[in-house]
Amino acid sequence: MKTKLNLLFSLMLIAAFVLAACGGTATEAPATEAPAVTEAPAATDAPVVTEAPAEPVEVTFWHAYGTGSAEEVALTALLEQAAVDMPNVKINVLQVPFNDIFNKYRTDVAAGGGPDMFIAPNDSLGDDARAGLIADITDLAAGKLEGVNQLGVDGMSLDGKLYGIPESLKAVALWYNKSLLPTPPATTDELKALMEGGTEVAFSFGCYHHYGFFNAFGGDIFDDSWKVVADQGTGVTDAVSYLNDLYQIAKTNSWPKNDSDGLAPFTEGKAVAITNGNWAMGDYKKALGDNLGVAPLPAGPAGPAAPMLGVDGFYFSPNSANMEAALEVALYLTNAASQTVMMNQAGHVPVRTDVTITDPLIQGLVDAFNVGATIRPQVPELGKYWSNFCGTDQVFEAGTPAADWVKAGTEASNK
């Protein structure tokens, strides 16, 4: 019996322990917030890698426009605008005196240096091209001269190859003050009579400035094969005799005998006329305004005067490492807008057909050039003219008869 009671008691005790473990007031586990679920970062584009702006290509450019001249002022304005419009190019400009620019260029290029580009008349294009001192840009400029007239292209070419970007045309003409000389002399006789009568004319003597008068008197320096024939016939001798007559009148009256000395007398209203090229128009126009007129050089007994028609243009050094950028600069400085600026401010006669001429002086120059101007020859033989027919002081100052001087020049040329 005792054993059964003990068993019963043990069972009851075990049950109590079980109830204690399982029963009673149930407590909840402390409430805790689930960790915030953060969304995955939004997909973003890959970082943009920006390249540093490329350094501008440097182009060295030489010109020979005089300080403060209308040409230099106009060119400076164009270069300032080019710096804005062409940020990819830095143009380093050097002004070189005109009397030095050709020799400096040739010397520097022959030594492996020189500028990338320079602007100059086509005075020595033929010689420099033959010497390999200027680059053949025929292929580089192909298709990029739309709007440029053929005359300009021809003036920058030799033997079918292009050596420069044409910018303007120029030749010697007769400039006059309309308030002092309403009607300019149309013939050599009229010009001589005007000067003999005491009216000051700043006639420019020199083998370039007076070249056109040979044709006016029926003379030729060269024949069709570029042999010097100045002593054949009397045309060249008659022209030199005429020029000597004008020189003696100017000398007697202490009048200027070149374009530099004639600038002040003409712009100040002392000289009624001056012979010079259109590169000086800006200075003349600034001084005389609407009183400035222009006419062809006076015609002679054999026909119109035929001054050399030059073409100014941009040339490129064969040493240039940046020729494409230099060409870009040249094309910018010869586009229609740039040529309009040079026309209106500096008197350049544009070579482009898409430039509208509104200035009667520019139109007068075009008309004058069309009367008788002849394209400057690019043949080696032209050097014989410069070497043998520029010493006119032998006639004008030393008194050598014109016929003897012409004969001596012809013989020296054909040795």
Contacts in CASP RR format, 6 or more apart in sequence:
PFRMAT RR
TARGET T0000
AUTHOR 0000-0000-0000
METHOD contacts of the structure
MODEL  1
MKTKLNLLFSLMLIAAFVLAACGGTATEAPATEAPAVTEAPAATDAPVVT
EAPAEPVEVTFWHAYGTGSAEEVALTALLEQAAVDMPNVKINVLQVPFND
IFNKYRTDVAAGGGPDMFIAPNDSLGDDARAGLIADITDLAAGKLEGVNQ
LGVDGMSLDGKLYGIPESLKAVALWYNKSLLPTPPATTDELKALMEGGTE
VAFSFGCYHHYGFFNAFGGDIFDDSWKVVADQGTGVTDAVSYLNDLYQIA
KTNSWPKNDSDGLAPFTEGKAVAITNGNWAMGDYKKALGDNLGVAPLPAG
PAGPAAPMLGVDGFYFSPNSANMEAALEVALYLTNAASQTVMMNQAGHVP
VRTDVTITDPLIQGLVDAFNVGATIRPQVPELGKYWSNFCGTDQVFEAGT
PAADWVKAGTEASNK
54 88 0 8 1.000
56 87 0 8 1.000
56 88 0 8 1.000
56 89 0 8 1.000
56 90 0 8 1.000
57 88 0 8 1.000
57 89 0 8 1.000
57 90 0 8 1.000
57 322 0 8 1.000
57 325 0 8 1.000
58 89 0 8 1.000
58 90 0 8 1.000
58 92 0 8 1.000
58 322 0 8 1.000
59 89 0 8 1.000
59 90 0 8 1.000
59 91 0 8 1.000
59 92 0 8 1.000
59 116 0 8 1.000
59 117 0 8 1.000
59 322 0 8 1.000
59 325 0 8 1.000
59 326 0 8 1.000
59 329 0 8 1.000
60 92 0 8 1.000
60 94 0 8 1.000
60 114 0 8 1.000
60 115 0 8 1.000
60 116 0 8 1.000
60 117 0 8 1.000
61 91 0 8 1.000
61 92 0 8 1.000
61 93 0 8 1.000
61 94 0 8 1.000
61 115 0 8 1.000
61 116 0 8 1.000
61 117 0 8 1.000
61 118 0 8 1.000
61 119 0 8 1.000
61 326 0 8 1.000
61 329 0 8 1.000
62 93 0 8 1.000
62 94 0 8 1.000
62 95 0 8 1.000
62 96 0 8 1.000
62 101 0 8 1.000
62 104 0 8 1.000
62 105 0 8 1.000
62 115 0 8 1.000
62 117 0 8 1.000
62 118 0 8 1.000
62 119 0 8 1.000
63 72 0 8 1.000
63 75 0 8 1.000
63 93 0 8 1.000
63 94 0 8 1.000
63 95 0 8 1.000
63 96 0 8 1.000
63 118 0 8 1.000
63 119 0 8 1.000
64 95 0 8 1.000
64 96 0 8 1.000
64 97 0 8 1.000
64 98 0 8 1.000
64 100 0 8 1.000
64 101 0 8 1.000
64 119 0 8 1.000
64 120 0 8 1.000
65 71 0 8 1.000
65 72 0 8 1.000
65 75 0 8 1.000
65 95 0 8 1.000
66 72 0 8 1.000
66 95 0 8 1.000
66 97 0 8 1.000
66 98 0 8 1.000
67 95 0 8 1.000
69 283 0 8 1.000
69 346 0 8 1.000
70 281 0 8 1.000
70 282 0 8 1.000
70 283 0 8 1.000
70 285 0 8 1.000
70 286 0 8 1.000
70 345 0 8 1.000
70 346 0 8 1.000
70 347 0 8 1.000
71 279 0 8 1.000
71 282 0 8 1.000
71 342 0 8 1.000
71 346 0 8 1.000
71 348 0 8 1.000
72 95 0 8 1.000
73 345 0 8 1.000
73 346 0 8 1.000
74 341 0 8 1.000
74 342 0 8 1.000
74 345 0 8 1.000
74 346 0 8 1.000
75 333 0 8 1.000
75 342 0 8 1.000
75 346 0 8 1.000
77 341 0 8 1.000
77 345 0 8 1.000
78 333 0 8 1.000
78 338 0 8 1.000
78 341 0 8 1.000
78 342 0 8 1.000
79 91 0 8 1.000
79 93 0 8 1.000
79 333 0 8 1.000
82 89 0 8 1.000
82 91 0 8 1.000
82 329 0 8 1.000
82 332 0 8 1.000
82 333 0 8 1.000
83 90 0 8 1.000
83 91 0 8 1.000
85 332 0 8 1.000
86 328 0 8 1.000
86 329 0 8 1.000
86 332 0 8 1.000
88 325 0 8 1.000
89 325 0 8 1.000
89 328 0 8 1.000
89 329 0 8 1.000
91 329 0 8 1.000
94 115 0 8 1.000
96 104 0 8 1.000
96 105 0 8 1.000
96 118 0 8 1.000
101 118 0 8 1.000
101 120 0 8 1.000
102 120 0 8 1.000
102 123 0 8 1.000
102 124 0 8 1.000
105 114 0 8 1.000
105 115 0 8 1.000
105 118 0 8 1.000
105 133 0 8 1.000
105 317 0 8 1.000
106 128 0 8 1.000
106 131 0 8 1.000
106 133 0 8 1.000
108 114 0 8 1.000
108 115 0 8 1.000
109 133 0 8 1.000
109 317 0 8 1.000
109 318 0 8 1.000
109 319 0 8 1.000
110 133 0 8 1.000
112 319 0 8 1.000
113 317 0 8 1.000
113 319 0 8 1.000
114 317 0 8 1.000
114 319 0 8 1.000
115 317 0 8 1.000
115 320 0 8 1.000
116 316 0 8 1.000
116 317 0 8 1.000
116 320 0 8 1.000
116 322 0 8 1.000
116 323 0 8 1.000
116 325 0 8 1.000
116 326 0 8 1.000
117 314 0 8 1.000
117 315 0 8 1.000
117 316 0 8 1.000
117 317 0 8 1.000
117 320 0 8 1.000
117 326 0 8 1.000
117 329 0 8 1.000
117 330 0 8 1.000
118 314 0 8 1.000
118 315 0 8 1.000
119 167 0 8 1.000
119 312 0 8 1.000
119 313 0 8 1.000
119 314 0 8 1.000
119 315 0 8 1.000
119 333 0 8 1.000
120 312 0 8 1.000
120 313 0 8 1.000
120 315 0 8 1.000
121 170 0 8 1.000
121 310 0 8 1.000
121 311 0 8 1.000
121 312 0 8 1.000
121 313 0 8 1.000
122 155 0 8 1.000
122 156 0 8 1.000
122 310 0 8 1.000
122 311 0 8 1.000
122 312 0 8 1.000
122 313 0 8 1.000
122 376 0 8 1.000
122 378 0 8 1.000
123 376 0 8 1.000
125 134 0 8 1.000
125 155 0 8 1.000
125 156 0 8 1.000
125 158 0 8 1.000
125 163 0 8 1.000
125 164 0 8 1.000
125 315 0 8 1.000
125 378 0 8 1.000
126 158 0 8 1.000
126 163 0 8 1.000
126 378 0 8 1.000
126 379 0 8 1.000
126 380 0 8 1.000
127 380 0 8 1.000
128 134 0 8 1.000
128 163 0 8 1.000
128 315 0 8 1.000
129 136 0 8 1.000
129 158 0 8 1.000
129 161 0 8 1.000
129 163 0 8 1.000
129 378 0 8 1.000
130 158 0 8 1.000
130 380 0 8 1.000
132 318 0 8 1.000
133 317 0 8 1.000
133 318 0 8 1.000
134 163 0 8 1.000
134 164 0 8 1.000
134 315 0 8 1.000
134 316 0 8 1.000
134 317 0 8 1.000
134 318 0 8 1.000
135 163 0 8 1.000
135 315 0 8 1.000
135 316 0 8 1.000
135 317 0 8 1.000
135 318 0 8 1.000
135 320 0 8 1.000
135 323 0 8 1.000
136 161 0 8 1.000
136 162 0 8 1.000
136 163 0 8 1.000
137 162 0 8 1.000
137 163 0 8 1.000
137 164 0 8 1.000
137 165 0 8 1.000
137 316 0 8 1.000
137 323 0 8 1.000
137 327 0 8 1.000
138 160 0 8 1.000
138 161 0 8 1.000
138 162 0 8 1.000
140 323 0 8 1.000
140 324 0 8 1.000
140 327 0 8 1.000
141 162 0 8 1.000
141 164 0 8 1.000
141 165 0 8 1.000
141 327 0 8 1.000
144 327 0 8 1.000
144 331 0 8 1.000
145 153 0 8 1.000
145 165 0 8 1.000
145 166 0 8 1.000
147 352 0 8 1.000
147 353 0 8 1.000
147 354 0 8 1.000
148 166 0 8 1.000
148 334 0 8 1.000
148 351 0 8 1.000
148 352 0 8 1.000
148 353 0 8 1.000
149 351 0 8 1.000
149 352 0 8 1.000
149 353 0 8 1.000
151 169 0 8 1.000
151 309 0 8 1.000
151 311 0 8 1.000
151 351 0 8 1.000
151 375 0 8 1.000
152 166 0 8 1.000
152 169 0 8 1.000
152 311 0 8 1.000
152 351 0 8 1.000
153 162 0 8 1.000
153 166 0 8 1.000
154 375 0 8 1.000
155 166 0 8 1.000
155 310 0 8 1.000
155 311 0 8 1.000
155 375 0 8 1.000
155 376 0 8 1.000
155 378 0 8 1.000
156 162 0 8 1.000
156 163 0 8 1.000
156 164 0 8 1.000
156 165 0 8 1.000
156 166 0 8 1.000
156 311 0 8 1.000
156 313 0 8 1.000
157 163 0 8 1.000
158 378 0 8 1.000
163 315 0 8 1.000
164 313 0 8 1.000
164 314 0 8 1.000
164 315 0 8 1.000
164 316 0 8 1.000
164 330 0 8 1.000
165 313 0 8 1.000
165 314 0 8 1.000
165 327 0 8 1.000
165 330 0 8 1.000
165 331 0 8 1.000
165 334 0 8 1.000
166 311 0 8 1.000
166 312 0 8 1.000
166 313 0 8 1.000
166 334 0 8 1.000
166 351 0 8 1.000
167 311 0 8 1.000
167 312 0 8 1.000
167 313 0 8 1.000
167 314 0 8 1.000
167 333 0 8 1.000
167 334 0 8 1.000
167 339 0 8 1.000
167 342 0 8 1.000
167 348 0 8 1.000
167 351 0 8 1.000
168 311 0 8 1.000
168 312 0 8 1.000
168 313 0 8 1.000
168 339 0 8 1.000
168 342 0 8 1.000
168 343 0 8 1.000
168 348 0 8 1.000
168 349 0 8 1.000
168 350 0 8 1.000
168 351 0 8 1.000
169 309 0 8 1.000
169 310 0 8 1.000
169 311 0 8 1.000
169 312 0 8 1.000
169 349 0 8 1.000
169 350 0 8 1.000
169 351 0 8 1.000
169 369 0 8 1.000
170 277 0 8 1.000
170 278 0 8 1.000
170 279 0 8 1.000
170 309 0 8 1.000
170 310 0 8 1.000
170 311 0 8 1.000
170 312 0 8 1.000
170 348 0 8 1.000
170 349 0 8 1.000
171 277 0 8 1.000
171 278 0 8 1.000
171 307 0 8 1.000
171 308 0 8 1.000
171 309 0 8 1.000
171 310 0 8 1.000
171 365 0 8 1.000
171 368 0 8 1.000
171 369 0 8 1.000
171 373 0 8 1.000
172 204 0 8 1.000
172 208 0 8 1.000
172 209 0 8 1.000
172 211 0 8 1.000
172 212 0 8 1.000
172 275 0 8 1.000
172 276 0 8 1.000
172 277 0 8 1.000
172 297 0 8 1.000
172 307 0 8 1.000
172 308 0 8 1.000
173 275 0 8 1.000
173 276 0 8 1.000
173 277 0 8 1.000
173 278 0 8 1.000
173 294 0 8 1.000
173 295 0 8 1.000
173 296 0 8 1.000
173 297 0 8 1.000
173 307 0 8 1.000
173 365 0 8 1.000
173 368 0 8 1.000
173 369 0 8 1.000
174 184 0 8 1.000
174 185 0 8 1.000
174 273 0 8 1.000
174 274 0 8 1.000
174 275 0 8 1.000
174 294 0 8 1.000
174 295 0 8 1.000
174 296 0 8 1.000
174 297 0 8 1.000
174 298 0 8 1.000
175 266 0 8 1.000
175 273 0 8 1.000
175 274 0 8 1.000
175 275 0 8 1.000
175 276 0 8 1.000
175 280 0 8 1.000
175 281 0 8 1.000
175 284 0 8 1.000
175 292 0 8 1.000
175 293 0 8 1.000
175 294 0 8 1.000
176 184 0 8 1.000
176 272 0 8 1.000
176 273 0 8 1.000
176 274 0 8 1.000
176 292 0 8 1.000
176 293 0 8 1.000
176 294 0 8 1.000
176 295 0 8 1.000
177 266 0 8 1.000
177 269 0 8 1.000
177 271 0 8 1.000
177 272 0 8 1.000
177 273 0 8 1.000
177 288 0 8 1.000
177 291 0 8 1.000
177 292 0 8 1.000
177 293 0 8 1.000
178 290 0 8 1.000
178 291 0 8 1.000
178 292 0 8 1.000
178 293 0 8 1.000
179 291 0 8 1.000
180 269 0 8 1.000
180 272 0 8 1.000
181 199 0 8 1.000
181 272 0 8 1.000
181 273 0 8 1.000
184 273 0 8 1.000
184 293 0 8 1.000
184 295 0 8 1.000
185 191 0 8 1.000
185 193 0 8 1.000
185 194 0 8 1.000
185 273 0 8 1.000
185 298 0 8 1.000
186 295 0 8 1.000
186 298 0 8 1.000
186 299 0 8 1.000
187 298 0 8 1.000
187 299 0 8 1.000
187 300 0 8 1.000
188 213 0 8 1.000
188 216 0 8 1.000
188 217 0 8 1.000
188 242 0 8 1.000
188 298 0 8 1.000
188 299 0 8 1.000
188 300 0 8 1.000
188 301 0 8 1.000
189 300 0 8 1.000
190 298 0 8 1.000
191 201 0 8 1.000
191 246 0 8 1.000
191 298 0 8 1.000
192 242 0 8 1.000
192 245 0 8 1.000
192 246 0 8 1.000
192 249 0 8 1.000
194 201 0 8 1.000
194 272 0 8 1.000
195 201 0 8 1.000
195 203 0 8 1.000
195 246 0 8 1.000
195 249 0 8 1.000
195 250 0 8 1.000
196 249 0 8 1.000
198 253 0 8 1.000
199 272 0 8 1.000
200 253 0 8 1.000
200 255 0 8 1.000
200 265 0 8 1.000
200 270 0 8 1.000
200 271 0 8 1.000
200 272 0 8 1.000
201 250 0 8 1.000
201 255 0 8 1.000
201 271 0 8 1.000
201 272 0 8 1.000
201 273 0 8 1.000
201 274 0 8 1.000
202 255 0 8 1.000
202 256 0 8 1.000
202 259 0 8 1.000
202 261 0 8 1.000
202 262 0 8 1.000
202 265 0 8 1.000
202 266 0 8 1.000
202 271 0 8 1.000
202 273 0 8 1.000
202 274 0 8 1.000
202 275 0 8 1.000
203 246 0 8 1.000
203 247 0 8 1.000
203 250 0 8 1.000
203 255 0 8 1.000
203 257 0 8 1.000
203 274 0 8 1.000
203 275 0 8 1.000
204 210 0 8 1.000
204 257 0 8 1.000
204 258 0 8 1.000
204 259 0 8 1.000
204 262 0 8 1.000
204 274 0 8 1.000
204 275 0 8 1.000
204 276 0 8 1.000
205 243 0 8 1.000
205 246 0 8 1.000
205 247 0 8 1.000
205 250 0 8 1.000
205 257 0 8 1.000
205 258 0 8 1.000
205 392 0 8 1.000
205 396 0 8 1.000
206 258 0 8 1.000
206 390 0 8 1.000
206 392 0 8 1.000
207 385 0 8 1.000
207 386 0 8 1.000
207 389 0 8 1.000
207 390 0 8 1.000
207 391 0 8 1.000
207 392 0 8 1.000
208 308 0 8 1.000
209 258 0 8 1.000
209 259 0 8 1.000
209 275 0 8 1.000
209 276 0 8 1.000
210 239 0 8 1.000
210 243 0 8 1.000
210 275 0 8 1.000
211 306 0 8 1.000
211 307 0 8 1.000
211 308 0 8 1.000
212 297 0 8 1.000
212 305 0 8 1.000
212 306 0 8 1.000
212 307 0 8 1.000
212 308 0 8 1.000
213 239 0 8 1.000
213 242 0 8 1.000
213 243 0 8 1.000
213 297 0 8 1.000
213 300 0 8 1.000
213 305 0 8 1.000
214 220 0 8 1.000
214 221 0 8 1.000
214 230 0 8 1.000
214 235 0 8 1.000
214 236 0 8 1.000
214 239 0 8 1.000
214 306 0 8 1.000
215 302 0 8 1.000
215 303 0 8 1.000
215 304 0 8 1.000
215 305 0 8 1.000
215 306 0 8 1.000
215 372 0 8 1.000
215 374 0 8 1.000
216 239 0 8 1.000
216 297 0 8 1.000
216 298 0 8 1.000
216 299 0 8 1.000
216 300 0 8 1.000
216 301 0 8 1.000
216 302 0 8 1.000
216 303 0 8 1.000
216 304 0 8 1.000
216 305 0 8 1.000
216 306 0 8 1.000
217 234 0 8 1.000
217 235 0 8 1.000
217 236 0 8 1.000
217 238 0 8 1.000
217 239 0 8 1.000
217 242 0 8 1.000
217 300 0 8 1.000
217 301 0 8 1.000
217 302 0 8 1.000
218 235 0 8 1.000
218 238 0 8 1.000
218 239 0 8 1.000
218 301 0 8 1.000
218 302 0 8 1.000
218 303 0 8 1.000
219 230 0 8 1.000
219 233 0 8 1.000
219 235 0 8 1.000
219 236 0 8 1.000
219 238 0 8 1.000
219 239 0 8 1.000
219 302 0 8 1.000
220 229 0 8 1.000
220 230 0 8 1.000
220 232 0 8 1.000
220 236 0 8 1.000
221 228 0 8 1.000
221 229 0 8 1.000
221 230 0 8 1.000
221 236 0 8 1.000
221 385 0 8 1.000
221 389 0 8 1.000
222 228 0 8 1.000
222 229 0 8 1.000
222 377 0 8 1.000
222 381 0 8 1.000
222 385 0 8 1.000
223 229 0 8 1.000
226 377 0 8 1.000
226 379 0 8 1.000
226 381 0 8 1.000
227 381 0 8 1.000
227 414 0 8 1.000
228 381 0 8 1.000
228 384 0 8 1.000
228 385 0 8 1.000
228 388 0 8 1.000
228 409 0 8 1.000
228 410 0 8 1.000
228 413 0 8 1.000
228 414 0 8 1.000
229 410 0 8 1.000
230 236 0 8 1.000
230 389 0 8 1.000
230 406 0 8 1.000
230 409 0 8 1.000
230 410 0 8 1.000
230 413 0 8 1.000
231 237 0 8 1.000
231 406 0 8 1.000
231 407 0 8 1.000
231 410 0 8 1.000
231 411 0 8 1.000
234 403 0 8 1.000
235 302 0 8 1.000
236 406 0 8 1.000
237 402 0 8 1.000
237 403 0 8 1.000
237 406 0 8 1.000
238 402 0 8 1.000
240 392 0 8 1.000
240 395 0 8 1.000
240 402 0 8 1.000
240 405 0 8 1.000
240 406 0 8 1.000
241 402 0 8 1.000
243 392 0 8 1.000
243 396 0 8 1.000
244 395 0 8 1.000
244 396 0 8 1.000
244 402 0 8 1.000
247 257 0 8 1.000
247 396 0 8 1.000
248 396 0 8 1.000
249 255 0 8 1.000
250 256 0 8 1.000
250 257 0 8 1.000
251 257 0 8 1.000
251 396 0 8 1.000
255 265 0 8 1.000
255 271 0 8 1.000
256 262 0 8 1.000
256 265 0 8 1.000
256 271 0 8 1.000
259 274 0 8 1.000
259 275 0 8 1.000
259 276 0 8 1.000
259 277 0 8 1.000
259 280 0 8 1.000
262 271 0 8 1.000
262 274 0 8 1.000
263 274 0 8 1.000
263 280 0 8 1.000
263 283 0 8 1.000
264 270 0 8 1.000
265 271 0 8 1.000
266 273 0 8 1.000
266 274 0 8 1.000
266 284 0 8 1.000
266 287 0 8 1.000
267 283 0 8 1.000
267 284 0 8 1.000
267 286 0 8 1.000
267 287 0 8 1.000
267 288 0 8 1.000
268 287 0 8 1.000
269 288 0 8 1.000
274 284 0 8 1.000
275 297 0 8 1.000
278 294 0 8 1.000
278 347 0 8 1.000
278 348 0 8 1.000
278 349 0 8 1.000
278 365 0 8 1.000
279 346 0 8 1.000
279 347 0 8 1.000
279 348 0 8 1.000
281 292 0 8 1.000
281 294 0 8 1.000
281 346 0 8 1.000
281 347 0 8 1.000
281 361 0 8 1.000
281 365 0 8 1.000
282 345 0 8 1.000
282 346 0 8 1.000
282 347 0 8 1.000
284 292 0 8 1.000
285 292 0 8 1.000
285 347 0 8 1.000
285 361 0 8 1.000
292 361 0 8 1.000
293 361 0 8 1.000
294 361 0 8 1.000
294 364 0 8 1.000
294 365 0 8 1.000
294 368 0 8 1.000
295 364 0 8 1.000
295 368 0 8 1.000
296 304 0 8 1.000
296 305 0 8 1.000
296 367 0 8 1.000
296 368 0 8 1.000
296 371 0 8 1.000
296 372 0 8 1.000
297 304 0 8 1.000
297 305 0 8 1.000
297 307 0 8 1.000
297 368 0 8 1.000
298 305 0 8 1.000
299 305 0 8 1.000
304 371 0 8 1.000
304 372 0 8 1.000
305 372 0 8 1.000
306 372 0 8 1.000
306 373 0 8 1.000
306 374 0 8 1.000
307 372 0 8 1.000
307 373 0 8 1.000
307 374 0 8 1.000
308 373 0 8 1.000
308 374 0 8 1.000
308 375 0 8 1.000
308 376 0 8 1.000
309 369 0 8 1.000
309 373 0 8 1.000
309 374 0 8 1.000
309 375 0 8 1.000
309 376 0 8 1.000
310 375 0 8 1.000
310 376 0 8 1.000
311 351 0 8 1.000
311 376 0 8 1.000
312 348 0 8 1.000
313 330 0 8 1.000
313 334 0 8 1.000
314 326 0 8 1.000
314 329 0 8 1.000
314 330 0 8 1.000
314 333 0 8 1.000
314 334 0 8 1.000
316 323 0 8 1.000
316 326 0 8 1.000
316 327 0 8 1.000
316 330 0 8 1.000
320 326 0 8 1.000
332 338 0 8 1.000
334 351 0 8 1.000
334 352 0 8 1.000
336 352 0 8 1.000
336 354 0 8 1.000
336 355 0 8 1.000
339 348 0 8 1.000
339 350 0 8 1.000
339 351 0 8 1.000
339 352 0 8 1.000
339 355 0 8 1.000
340 350 0 8 1.000
340 355 0 8 1.000
340 356 0 8 1.000
342 348 0 8 1.000
342 350 0 8 1.000
343 349 0 8 1.000
343 350 0 8 1.000
343 355 0 8 1.000
343 357 0 8 1.000
343 359 0 8 1.000
343 362 0 8 1.000
344 359 0 8 1.000
347 359 0 8 1.000
347 361 0 8 1.000
347 362 0 8 1.000
349 362 0 8 1.000
349 365 0 8 1.000
349 366 0 8 1.000
349 369 0 8 1.000
350 357 0 8 1.000
357 363 0 8 1.000
357 366 0 8 1.000
376 382 0 8 1.000
384 413 0 8 1.000
385 413 0 8 1.000
387 412 0 8 1.000
387 413 0 8 1.000
388 408 0 8 1.000
388 409 0 8 1.000
388 410 0 8 1.000
388 412 0 8 1.000
388 413 0 8 1.000
389 409 0 8 1.000
392 405 0 8 1.000
394 400 0 8 1.000
394 405 0 8 1.000
395 401 0 8 1.000
395 402 0 8 1.000
395 405 0 8 1.000
END
